[in-house]
Amino acid sequence: MKQQLENIRQQALSALDSASSPEALEELRVRLLGKKGELTTVLKQMGKLSPEERPVMGQLANSVRAAIEEKLEQRKADIHAAVLEAKLKAEAVDVTIPGEAVALGHQHPMNMVLQEIKDIFIGMGYQVIDGPEVELASYNFTRLNIEEGHPSRDRSDTFYFTDDDSVLLRTQTSPMQIRAMENTQPPICILAPGRVYRKDEADATHSPMFHQIEGLVVAENVTMGDLKGALITMIRRLYRDDAVIRFRPHHFPFTEPSCETDMRCHKCHGTGEVDGQVCSTCHGEGWIEILGAGMVHPDVLRGCGIDPEKYSGFAFGIGLERMAMSRLRINDLRLIFDNDIRFLNQF
């Protein structure tokens, strides 16, 4: 038995020296010291020894167990240190290597143009306001002099929430003009940008959801000349004096007189054709309508508690997407909403 114990000691210490992983150490521990291990198997033979031999063999067995356990702990520490060292080397960072450039985001092209327009009007003394996108029909239509039966109130044009057509997704930001005149006494000078919704088919210049910028000025002695001056100033600053524009007489229920403002198409330069084909951006017109405007109708002023004999005003509604198309030379409005990173990275 003495020889068996010595052999176990020598073989165990040699095997432990060769172990190179925590898994290998655990396997050796079980094989040597487990319930069915080599040392345990030898100790089970102690009952066959004489009373005089048992203490001697017991002391030797304890010595062997202690040597194996000590070697196990030593190898655990050595292997842990080696694994940690290898990990540190593998994960080492060379601080002298140049860093990778981080791609930074930027404003959406439409927001870029919106900010430019807001800055222009703020510079002219306008206050920017915001309002609800879910609106009452009374604010969106009735109080703007748009009576029942008007085509713009038809369900084919407007997204309604209720059966009685009293609540809807706003079709314009004009309701904010009514809200401003209700709560503020003249002089009033506001700009109301925001999303609006109409059942327009998506094509190169239309979308069911788009953005509008409404402006309103109410004060004494406001004229159509003031309206044209404000719009020309905005367009000239936005397009750096190279824009060709025209004003056309028009009719809006909430303004009288009214006009529409067009800009010469940036794709065909007013010819209506590109490479012998009808221009897809302006549909051959040579012009793109960008806004409607006019002098605030006296009935609208009166409905908001403002005396039309003392005060007058003008209002306008700008299609932001169309302004962005001309400002950034975009040929199809749908590109603005597609979120194609290849397109957006151009700006």
C-alpha positions in Angstrom: 0.0 0.0 0.0 2.9 2.3 0.8 4.2 1.9 -2.8 0.7 2.5 -4.2 0.4 5.8 -2.3 3.8 7.0 -3.4 2.9 6.1 -7.1 -0.3 8.1 -6.7 1.7 11.1 -5.4 4.2 11.0 -8.2 1.7 10.5 -11.0 -0.7 13.1 -9.6 2.0 15.8 -9.2 3.3 15.1 -12.7 -0.3 15.1 -14.2 -1.1 18.4 -12.4 2.1 20.0 -13.8 0.9 19.1 -17.3 -2.6 20.4 -16.8 -3.1 23.6 -18.8 -6.8 24.6 -18.2 -9.3 24.8 -15.4 -11.3 22.0 -17.0 -8.3 19.7 -17.0 -7.6 20.5 -13.3 -11.2 19.6 -12.3 -11.0 16.3 -14.2 -7.8 15.4 -12.3 -9.3 16.4 -9.0 -12.2 14.1 -9.5 -10.0 11.3 -10.7 -7.6 11.5 -7.8 -9.7 12.7 -4.8 -13.3 12.0 -5.8 -15.5 9.4 -4.1 -14.4 6.9 -6.7 -10.9 8.4 -7.1 -7.6 6.6 -7.0 -6.7 7.8 -3.5 -10.1 6.9 -2.1 -9.9 3.4 -3.6 -6.5 2.8 -1.9 -7.8 4.1 1.5 -10.7 1.6 1.3 -8.1 -1.1 1.8 -7.0 0.2 5.2 -9.3 -2.3 6.9 -7.0 -5.2 5.7 -4.0 -3.7 7.5 -2.9 -4.7 11.0 -3.5 -2.3 13.9 0.2 -1.3 13.9 0.3 -0.4 10.1 -2.9 1.6 10.0 -1.6 4.8 11.7 1.5 4.8 9.6 -0.5 4.3 6.3 -3.1 6.8 7.5 -0.5 9.4 8.0 1.1 8.7 4.6 -2.3 8.9 2.9 -3.0 12.3 4.5 0.4 13.5 3.4 -0.4 12.4 -0.2 -3.8 14.1 -0.1 -2.3 17.3 1.2 0.4 17.3 -1.5 -2.2 16.8 -4.2 -4.5 19.5 -2.8 -1.6 22.0 -2.5 -0.5 21.3 -6.1 -4.1 21.7 -7.3 -4.4 25.2 -5.7 -1.0 26.2 -7.0 -1.9 25.1 -10.6 -5.2 26.9 -10.3 -3.5 30.1 -9.5 -0.9 29.6 -12.2 -3.5 28.8 -14.9 -5.7 31.7 -13.8 -2.8 34.1 -14.1 -1.9 32.7 -17.6 -5.4 33.0 -18.8 -5.6 36.6 -17.5 -2.3 37.5 -19.2 -3.5 36.0 -22.5 -6.7 37.9 -22.3 -4.9 41.2 -21.5 -2.7 40.7 -24.5 -5.6 39.8 -26.8 -7.6 42.9 -25.7 -4.7 45.3 -25.5 -5.4 48.7 -27.1 -2.7 50.5 -29.0 -3.3 54.1 -28.1 -1.1 55.2 -31.0 -3.4 53.8 -33.7 -5.6 56.6 -35.3 -9.2 56.4 -34.2 -12.0 55.6 -36.6 -14.1 58.6 -37.8 -17.6 58.6 -36.3 -20.3 59.4 -38.8 -22.3 62.3 -37.5 -26.0 62.9 -38.4 -27.4 66.1 -39.8 -30.7 67.7 -40.3 -33.3 66.3 -42.7 -33.2 68.5 -45.9 -36.8 69.6 -45.3 -36.0 70.7 -41.7 -33.0 72.6 -43.1 -35.3 74.6 -45.4 -37.9 75.0 -42.6 -35.3 76.5 -40.3 -34.1 78.9 -43.1 -37.7 80.1 -43.6 -38.3 80.5 -39.9 -35.1 82.5 -39.5 -36.2 84.8 -42.3 -39.6 85.5 -40.9 -38.3 85.8 -37.3 -36.0 88.4 -38.7 -39.0 90.3 -40.0 -40.7 90.2 -36.5 -42.8 87.1 -36.8 -43.5 84.9 -33.8 -43.5 81.1 -34.4 -46.5 79.2 -32.9 -47.7 75.6 -32.9 -51.1 73.9 -32.6 -53.0 70.6 -32.7 -52.9 68.3 -35.7 -56.3 66.8 -34.7 -58.6 69.8 -35.2 -62.2 70.8 -35.0 -64.0 71.4 -38.3 -65.2 74.7 -36.9 -61.6 76.0 -36.7 -60.4 74.2 -39.9 -63.3 75.3 -42.1 -66.3 77.2 -40.7 -64.5 80.1 -39.0 -62.3 80.4 -42.1 -65.4 81.2 -44.2 -65.4 77.7 -45.7 -69.1 76.8 -45.7 -70.8 73.4 -45.7 -70.7 71.8 -49.2 -67.3 73.3 -50.1 -65.2 70.7 -52.0 -62.4 70.9 -49.5 -64.8 69.6 -46.8 -65.7 66.5 -48.8 -64.7 63.1 -47.4 -62.8 62.4 -50.5 -60.4 65.2 -49.6 -60.3 65.1 -45.8 -59.5 62.5 -43.1 -62.4 62.7 -40.6 -62.6 61.0 -37.2 -66.3 61.3 -36.5 -69.5 60.5 -38.4 -70.7 64.0 -38.1 -67.4 65.3 -39.7 -66.7 67.6 -36.6 -63.2 66.2 -35.8 -60.5 65.7 -38.4 -56.8 65.7 -39.2 -56.2 69.3 -40.1 -55.9 70.0 -43.8 -54.0 73.3 -43.2 -52.4 75.1 -40.4 -54.8 78.0 -40.9 -56.7 77.1 -37.8 -53.8 78.6 -35.8 -54.6 82.0 -37.4 -58.1 81.8 -35.8 -56.7 80.7 -32.5 -54.2 83.5 -32.5 -56.8 86.2 -33.4 -59.1 84.8 -30.6 -56.4 85.1 -28.0 -54.4 88.2 -29.1 -55.3 91.7 -29.9 -53.7 93.3 -33.0 -51.0 93.9 -33.9 -50.5 90.2 -34.7 -47.6 88.8 -36.6 -47.3 85.0 -36.5 -45.9 82.0 -38.4 -47.5 78.6 -37.9 -45.6 75.6 -39.4 -46.7 72.0 -39.1 -47.9 68.7 -40.6 -51.2 68.7 -42.5 -53.2 65.9 -44.1 -55.2 65.6 -47.3 -56.3 62.7 -49.4 -53.9 63.6 -52.3 -52.4 60.9 -54.4 -48.7 60.5 -54.0 -46.9 61.8 -57.1 -43.9 64.0 -57.9 -45.5 67.1 -56.2 -48.2 65.6 -53.9 -48.4 63.5 -50.7 -51.2 62.6 -48.3 -49.1 64.1 -45.5 -47.1 67.2 -46.0 -46.0 70.3 -44.2 -47.4 73.8 -44.4 -46.3 77.2 -43.1 -49.1 79.6 -42.4 -48.4 83.3 -41.8 -50.7 86.0 -40.5 -50.3 89.7 -40.0 -53.1 91.9 -38.6 -52.6 95.5 -37.8 -53.8 99.0 -38.9 -53.3 99.9 -42.6 -52.0 96.6 -43.8 -52.1 96.3 -47.6 -51.6 93.9 -50.4 -48.3 95.6 -51.0 -47.2 94.5 -47.5 -48.1 90.9 -48.4 -46.1 91.0 -51.6 -43.2 92.6 -49.9 -43.0 89.9 -47.2 -43.3 87.1 -49.7 -40.8 88.5 -52.1 -38.3 89.2 -49.3 -38.7 85.6 -48.1 -38.3 84.1 -51.6 -35.3 86.3 -52.5 -33.5 85.5 -49.3 -34.2 81.8 -49.6 -33.2 81.5 -53.2 -30.5 84.2 -53.2 -32.1 86.5 -55.8 -32.1 84.0 -58.6 -35.7 82.9 -58.3 -38.3 83.8 -60.9 -41.7 84.2 -59.4 -45.2 85.3 -60.4 -48.4 86.3 -58.6 -51.7 85.1 -60.1 -55.2 86.2 -59.0 -57.1 83.4 -57.3 -60.0 82.8 -54.9 -59.8 81.6 -51.3 -62.9 81.8 -49.0 -60.9 83.2 -46.1 -59.0 86.0 -48.1 -60.2 88.7 -50.4 -58.5 89.6 -52.7 -56.5 86.4 -53.1 -53.5 85.2 -55.1 -51.3 82.3 -55.7 -47.5 82.5 -56.1 -45.6 80.3 -58.5 -41.9 79.8 -59.0 -40.3 78.9 -62.3 -39.6 75.1 -62.4 -36.0 74.4 -61.3 -35.8 71.3 -63.5 -37.0 72.5 -66.9 -36.3 76.2 -66.2 -39.8 77.2 -67.3 -39.8 75.5 -70.7 -42.1 72.6 -69.6 -39.8 70.1 -71.3 -36.7 68.1 -70.4 -34.8 66.3 -73.2 -37.8 66.6 -75.4 -40.2 65.1 -72.8 -42.8 66.7 -70.7 -41.2 67.8 -67.4 -42.2 65.3 -64.7 -41.8 67.9 -61.9 -44.1 70.7 -63.2 -46.1 68.5 -65.6 -45.2 70.7 -68.5 -46.4 73.9 -66.9 -43.0 75.5 -66.5 -44.1 76.8 -63.0 -44.6 75.2 -59.6 -47.2 76.6 -57.2 -45.6 77.2 -53.9 -48.1 79.2 -51.8 -51.5 80.8 -51.7 -52.1 84.2 -50.0 -54.4 87.2 -49.8 -55.9 89.8 -47.6 -57.8 88.4 -44.6 -61.6 88.4 -45.3 -63.5 90.9 -43.2 -65.9 88.2 -42.0 -63.0 86.1 -40.6 -61.7 89.2 -38.7 -65.2 89.9 -37.5 -65.7 86.3 -36.3 -62.6 86.6 -34.1 -63.8 89.9 -32.5 -61.5 92.1 -34.6 -63.0 95.2 -36.2 -62.4 95.1 -39.9 -63.1 98.8 -40.2 -60.0 99.5 -38.0 -57.8 96.6 -38.8 -56.7 94.7 -41.9 -54.4 91.8 -42.4 -52.8 89.4 -44.8 -52.3 85.6 -44.6 -50.4 83.1 -46.6 -49.9 79.3 -46.7 -46.6 77.9 -48.0 -46.0 74.3 -49.1 -42.8 73.4 -47.3 -42.0 70.4 -49.4 -42.3 72.4 -52.7 -40.1 75.1 -51.3 -37.5 72.4 -50.3 -37.7 70.9 -53.8 -36.9 74.2 -55.4 -34.3 75.2 -52.8 -32.4 71.9 -53.0 -33.1 71.0 -56.6 -35.2 67.9 -55.7 -37.2 66.5 -58.7 -39.7 64.3 -56.8 -41.4 65.1 -53.6 -41.6 61.4 -52.6 -37.8 61.3 -52.2 -38.2 63.5 -49.1 -40.3 60.9 -47.3 -38.5 57.7 -48.6 -35.8 57.9 -45.9 -33.2 56.6 -48.4 -29.9 57.3 -46.7 -28.2 57.6 -50.1 -30.5 60.5 -50.9 -30.4 62.1 -47.5 -26.5 62.0 -47.4 -26.4 64.4 -50.3 -27.5 67.3 -48.1 
